[in-house]
Amino acid sequence: MLDQAKITRINELARKSKNEGLNLKEQKEQKELRSEYLKNVRKSFKNQLKSVKVVDEEGQDVTPEKLKEEKRNSGLNH
C-alpha cells in the first residue's frame, strides 16, 4: 500500500494541475506516483480475487479454473 505522504502528494499535484498547471518536473512526478498507485491497486485487487470462491445455487463450487490455478500457484488454496 502507498504511504500517506505519497497519497497526499498525489492529491496536491492533482489540485495544482487543475488550478494552475504543472511544470515538467511535477508532471513527471505525478505520472510516476499515479503509476505506483495503480500498481498497488491492481496488486490488492488480484489478492482479493484469489480469496473468492464461487458457489452456484446448489452449493457446488463453480470457481473458474483460471482462478483456482492462481490460488494453487500462490499457496492460497483453502
Order of alpha helices (4+ residues) and beta strands (2+ residues): alpha-alpha-alpha
